[in-house]
Amino acid sequence: MTRWNYQEPEHHVSTGLPVSILLLSVLGMSAYLLVGNSLTGGEHVGSKVYLPVAQTQDR
């Protein structure tokens, strides 16, 4: 019991859980976007931009 001192703060921190949660989140979002893209049919409709008509002033 001399090796474990429960009165001091922990010196060795494990980063496995937060990193795995982040990786699983990124993989889940990527899968969601890929599945959503495949369900929409993949047809890309072009955008239309309507510019205002330029008006000139006659003097």
C-alpha positions as protocol buffer text, in pm:
chain_id: "A"
residue {
  index: 1
  type: MET
  ca { x: 0 y: 0 z: 0 }
}
residue {
  index: 2
  type: THR
  ca { x: 298 y: 233 z: 4 }
}
residue {
  index: 3
  type: ARG
  ca { x: 285 y: 267 z: -374 }
}
residue {
  index: 4
  type: TRP
  ca { x: -65 y: 420 z: -389 }
}
residue {
  index: 5
  type: ASN
  ca { x: -110 y: 748 z: -208 }
}
residue {
  index: 6
  type: TYR
  ca { x: -475 y: 851 z: -221 }
}
residue {
  index: 7
  type: GLN
  ca { x: -411 y: 1191 z: -65 }
}
residue {
  index: 8
  type: GLU
  ca { x: -236 y: 1337 z: -372 }
}
residue {
  index: 9
  type: PRO
  ca { x: -391 y: 1432 z: -705 }
}
residue {
  index: 10
  type: GLU
  ca { x: -360 y: 1193 z: -997 }
}
residue {
  index: 11
  type: HIS
  ca { x: -40 y: 1238 z: -1197 }
}
residue {
  index: 12
  type: HIS
  ca { x: -114 y: 1012 z: -1494 }
}
residue {
  index: 13
  type: VAL
  ca { x: -417 y: 1118 z: -1692 }
}
residue {
  index: 14
  type: SER
  ca { x: -567 y: 891 z: -1956 }
}
residue {
  index: 15
  type: THR
  ca { x: -675 y: 1068 z: -2277 }
}
residue {
  index: 16
  type: GLY
  ca { x: -820 y: 761 z: -2444 }
}
residue {
  index: 17
  type: LEU
  ca { x: -1185 y: 829 z: -2360 }
}
residue {
  index: 18
  type: PRO
  ca { x: -1206 y: 1193 z: -2482 }
}
residue {
  index: 19
  type: VAL
  ca { x: -1013 y: 1113 z: -2801 }
}
residue {
  index: 20
  type: SER
  ca { x: -1233 y: 813 z: -2877 }
}
residue {
  index: 21
  type: ILE
  ca { x: -1549 y: 1020 z: -2819 }
}
residue {
  index: 22
  type: LEU
  ca { x: -1422 y: 1286 z: -3061 }
}
residue {
  index: 23
  type: LEU
  ca { x: -1330 y: 1029 z: -3326 }
}
residue {
  index: 24
  type: LEU
  ca { x: -1666 y: 854 z: -3295 }
}
residue {
  index: 25
  type: SER
  ca { x: -1844 y: 1188 z: -3327 }
}
residue {
  index: 26
  type: VAL
  ca { x: -1651 y: 1278 z: -3642 }
}
residue {
  index: 27
  type: LEU
  ca { x: -1716 y: 935 z: -3795 }
}
residue {
  index: 28
  type: GLY
  ca { x: -2085 y: 956 z: -3706 }
}
residue {
  index: 29
  type: MET
  ca { x: -2127 y: 1299 z: -3863 }
}
residue {
  index: 30
  type: SER
  ca { x: -1938 y: 1191 z: -4176 }
}
residue {
  index: 31
  type: ALA
  ca { x: -2160 y: 884 z: -4212 }
}
residue {
  index: 32
  type: TYR
  ca { x: -2471 y: 1099 z: -4162 }
}
residue {
  index: 33
  type: LEU
  ca { x: -2364 y: 1339 z: -4435 }
}
residue {
  index: 34
  type: LEU
  ca { x: -2271 y: 1061 z: -4678 }
}
residue {
  index: 35
  type: VAL
  ca { x: -2601 y: 878 z: -4625 }
}
residue {
  index: 36
  type: GLY
  ca { x: -2796 y: 1202 z: -4661 }
}
residue {
  index: 37
  type: ASN
  ca { x: -2614 y: 1284 z: -4983 }
}
residue {
  index: 38
  type: SER
  ca { x: -2686 y: 941 z: -5129 }
}
residue {
  index: 39
  type: LEU
  ca { x: -3057 y: 964 z: -5039 }
}
residue {
  index: 40
  type: THR
  ca { x: -3106 y: 1299 z: -5214 }
}
residue {
  index: 41
  type: GLY
  ca { x: -3025 y: 1143 z: -5550 }
}
residue {
  index: 42
  type: GLY
  ca { x: -2703 y: 1330 z: -5607 }
}
residue {
  index: 43
  type: GLU
  ca { x: -2860 y: 1570 z: -5858 }
}
residue {
  index: 44
  type: HIS
  ca { x: -2722 y: 1918 z: -5820 }
}
residue {
  index: 45
  type: VAL
  ca { x: -2953 y: 2197 z: -5921 }
}
residue {
  index: 46
  type: GLY
  ca { x: -2784 y: 2517 z: -6027 }
}
residue {
  index: 47
  type: SER
  ca { x: -2853 y: 2835 z: -5839 }
}
residue {
  index: 48
  type: LYS
  ca { x: -3012 y: 3132 z: -6009 }
}
residue {
  index: 49
  type: VAL
  ca { x: -2903 y: 3482 z: -5927 }
}
residue {
  index: 50
  type: TYR
  ca { x: -3127 y: 3772 z: -6019 }
}
residue {
  index: 51
  type: LEU
  ca { x: -2942 y: 4100 z: -6047 }
}
residue {
  index: 52
  type: PRO
  ca { x: -3129 y: 4429 z: -6020 }
}
residue {
  index: 53
  type: VAL
  ca { x: -3180 y: 4620 z: -6343 }
}
residue {
  index: 54
  type: ALA
  ca { x: -2954 y: 4923 z: -6366 }
}
residue {
  index: 55
  type: GLN
  ca { x: -3151 y: 5243 z: -6409 }
}
residue {
  index: 56
  type: THR
  ca { x: -3001 y: 5550 z: -6572 }
}
residue {
  index: 57
  type: GLN
  ca { x: -3115 y: 5903 z: -6502 }
}
residue {
  index: 58
  type: ASP
  ca { x: -3202 y: 6122 z: -6799 }
}
residue {
  index: 59
  type: ARG
  ca { x: -3152 y: 6496 z: -6761 }
}
